[in-house]
Amino acid sequence: MKNLTLGSLFKPIGRLFARYHMTLFIVFIVAGLGAAVMFLNDILTTVTTTSDGYTSPIEAGSIDQATLERIQELHTSSETVPAVTLPQGRTNPFGE
């Protein structure tokens, strides 16, 4: 009967790591990066719902008059924008 020791059991595994250590390293790095990308993608695409108990402290429809006037002064995309007039002659962009 063979005498099995702990060292003799791990010797083939040690030779395997010694021979393919760079390949195993690259495989683990690529697998880790792939898992990180998949987790990030899952985080970014998961839709959050309002059923998680969070309520916003901002009331819907509550806006002050100054902000409302500033919003109404904005132009819509269907309106034409006035042409930009540049100053005549050469100007120094570094001068004030």
Beta strands, then each sheet from edge to edge (+ up, - down):
end
